[in-house]
Amino acid sequence: MMLNVILPAAGKGHRLNLPFSKEIFHIDNNKALIDFSFEHFLNCTRTQIHFIIVINENKSDILNYLTKYKKKFNITFIFQNPTEYEYTGAIKSAKYLFGDYNLVLLPDTIVSFFQKNVYQTVLDKLQNNDFFFFYKKELDPNILSTKGALGLKDNIVYKYQDKPQKNLYDFNAYWCSFGFTLDAFDSCIAYMEQSTLGKHKSSISLEQTSLYKSTGIEVKDYIDLGTWSSIKNQIGKK
């Protein structure tokens, strides 16, 4: 059964300001940031996993770097639609490539899952649910204000807001990755996008989407490596 793994890599990387794409910044001699996303599926075959990499016109170096996986996986590269914005716009640009089962991973992060077989975990979840978040528990308002914050009760999503600046104690987690079926995509991404872009007049409510009352899956750890401080911290651990 095919799982599409979408990696939105079209950001300009202003926080790191590198002369090359941040996704191919090497944490050590053998591993770049984007490799962590591929590592979750090294036991899978090209009939099980299809990687969709969304880039902009200045990121052809990612294409060159990922030729190392050409014998292992099917990989499709597409450009982000220039009329779309932020990570939600990158994901929307890839919609025509989606199948029944899809997973978004952020290629400048490290996610540690409790489950050894991420592929099977995602498929099992999406066979009975239209949408779900992988999430990390968090109560620090300073961290929640920089993330896609979730309000969970008994592992069920009741609130969502991207980088909330008010009522931060309504949230107790943030998302690290998310899976969705094709049928659920339009309404879910529309709600996430209006939050990300700060649209004051909402066109859709949370309750109108499959995000509402979706059951999440907790992750073991999550590291955002999009800043120099986080990269230095990670290198220091090594």
C-alpha positions in Angstrom: 0.0 0.0 0.0 1.4 3.4 -1.0 2.1 6.2 1.4 2.9 9.6 0.1 5.4 11.5 2.3 5.4 15.2 1.6 8.4 17.3 2.6 7.7 21.1 2.2 11.2 22.5 1.5 10.4 25.7 -0.3 11.2 28.1 2.6 13.9 30.7 2.1 15.8 29.8 5.3 16.1 33.3 6.6 16.8 32.2 10.2 20.0 30.3 9.2 20.9 32.5 6.2 23.1 29.8 4.6 24.5 30.0 1.0 22.8 26.7 0.3 19.5 25.0 1.2 19.2 24.5 5.0 17.7 21.0 4.4 21.1 19.8 3.3 23.0 21.3 6.2 25.1 18.5 7.7 24.7 17.8 11.4 27.7 15.4 11.0 29.9 14.2 8.2 27.3 11.7 6.9 23.9 13.1 7.7 22.0 16.3 6.6 18.8 17.6 8.1 16.6 16.1 5.3 18.1 12.6 5.9 16.3 12.3 9.2 13.0 12.3 7.3 14.2 9.5 5.0 15.5 7.4 7.8 12.1 6.6 9.1 11.4 4.6 5.9 14.7 2.8 5.1 13.0 -0.5 5.7 10.4 0.3 3.1 10.5 -0.2 -0.7 9.7 2.1 -3.6 6.3 0.3 -3.9 5.4 1.5 -0.3 6.8 5.0 -0.1 6.6 7.9 -2.5 8.5 11.1 -1.4 7.2 14.4 -2.7 9.6 17.3 -2.2 8.3 20.8 -2.6 11.1 23.3 -3.5 11.5 26.8 -4.9 13.7 27.8 -7.9 16.8 28.4 -5.7 16.8 24.9 -4.2 18.0 22.6 -7.0 20.9 21.6 -4.6 18.3 19.5 -2.7 17.5 17.5 -5.9 21.2 16.8 -6.4 21.7 15.8 -2.8 18.8 13.3 -2.8 20.0 11.4 -5.8 21.6 9.2 -3.1 18.1 7.7 -2.6 17.2 7.2 -6.3 17.6 3.4 -6.2 15.6 3.1 -3.0 12.6 5.4 -3.4 10.4 7.1 -6.0 10.9 10.8 -5.4 9.0 13.6 -7.1 10.2 17.2 -7.0 7.8 20.1 -7.7 8.0 23.8 -7.4 5.8 25.7 -4.9 3.0 27.6 -6.6 4.2 31.2 -6.4 0.7 32.3 -5.5 0.7 30.1 -2.4 2.5 31.0 0.8 4.1 29.4 3.9 4.3 25.7 4.5 0.6 25.3 3.9 1.0 26.7 0.4 3.9 24.3 -0.3 1.7 21.4 0.7 -1.2 22.6 -1.3 1.1 22.9 -4.4 1.6 19.1 -4.2 -2.1 18.1 -4.0 -2.3 16.7 -7.5 0.2 14.0 -6.4 -1.6 12.9 -3.3 -3.1 9.5 -2.9 -5.4 7.9 -0.3 -2.8 8.0 2.4 -0.5 11.0 3.0 2.0 12.2 5.6 3.6 15.6 6.1 7.1 15.7 7.6 9.1 18.9 8.1 12.5 18.4 6.6 14.4 20.6 9.0 13.3 18.7 12.1 14.1 15.5 13.9 11.1 13.5 15.1 11.7 10.5 17.3 8.7 8.1 17.3 7.7 5.6 19.9 6.7 3.3 17.1 9.4 1.4 15.2 7.4 1.0 12.0 6.2 4.5 11.1 4.9 3.4 7.7 2.6 0.8 9.2 1.6 3.1 12.1 0.4 5.8 9.6 -1.4 3.4 7.4 -3.2 1.8 10.3 -4.3 5.2 11.6 -5.5 6.5 8.3 -7.6 3.4 7.5 -9.9 4.4 10.3 -9.3 8.2 10.6 -9.3 11.0 8.0 -6.7 13.1 9.8 -4.3 12.8 12.8 -1.4 14.7 14.3 1.8 13.3 15.6 2.3 15.6 18.6 4.6 16.5 21.5 3.3 17.5 24.9 4.2 21.0 25.9 3.1 23.5 28.6 5.7 26.2 28.2 3.8 29.2 26.7 7.1 30.5 25.2 7.4 27.4 23.1 3.7 27.0 22.3 3.7 30.6 20.9 6.2 29.5 18.2 4.5 26.3 17.2 1.3 24.8 15.8 -0.3 24.6 19.2 -2.9 22.0 20.1 -5.4 21.7 22.9 -5.8 18.1 23.8 -8.0 16.3 26.2 -7.6 12.5 26.6 -5.5 12.5 23.4 -8.3 14.2 21.4 -7.8 17.5 19.6 -10.3 20.3 20.7 -8.2 23.4 19.8 -5.7 24.3 17.2 -3.9 27.6 16.5 -0.6 28.4 14.8 1.8 30.4 16.9 -0.9 31.6 19.4 -0.1 34.8 21.3 -3.2 34.8 23.6 -4.9 32.2 25.8 -1.8 30.1 25.7 -2.9 28.0 28.7 -5.7 26.6 26.5 -3.0 24.5 24.7 -0.9 21.6 26.0 0.9 20.3 22.9 2.1 21.1 19.4 2.1 19.1 16.2 5.3 17.6 14.7 3.8 15.9 11.7 0.4 15.0 10.4 -1.3 12.4 8.3 -4.5 12.8 6.2 -6.6 11.1 3.6 -7.3 12.8 0.3 -10.9 13.4 1.1 -10.1 15.3 4.3 -7.3 17.5 2.9 -9.1 20.6 1.5 -11.0 21.5 4.7 -8.1 20.6 7.0 -5.4 22.6 5.2 -7.8 25.5 4.7 -8.3 25.8 8.5 -4.6 25.4 9.2 -3.7 28.0 6.5 -6.1 30.7 7.8 -4.5 30.3 11.2 -0.9 30.4 9.7 -1.6 33.5 7.6 -3.5 35.2 10.4 -6.7 35.7 8.6 -9.1 37.5 10.8 -12.2 36.5 9.0 -12.4 32.8 9.2 -13.9 31.0 6.2 -14.0 27.6 8.0 -14.3 26.6 11.6 -12.4 23.9 13.4 -15.5 21.9 13.9 -16.1 21.8 10.1 -12.9 19.8 9.7 -11.5 16.4 10.5 -8.9 18.1 12.8 -11.7 18.5 15.4 -11.9 15.5 17.7 -9.1 13.7 15.9 -7.0 11.3 17.9 -3.4 12.2 18.1 -0.2 10.1 18.4 2.4 11.2 20.9 6.0 11.3 19.8 9.1 10.6 21.9 10.9 13.8 21.0 11.0 16.6 18.5 13.8 18.9 17.6 13.4 22.0 15.3 16.8 22.5 13.6 15.8 25.7 11.8 17.8 28.0 14.0 21.5 28.2 14.9 20.9 27.8 18.6 19.1 24.5 18.1 21.7 23.3 15.6 24.6 24.1 18.1 22.7 22.4 20.8 22.2 19.2 18.7 25.9 19.2 17.7 26.9 19.6 21.3 24.9 16.5 22.3 26.8 14.6 19.7 
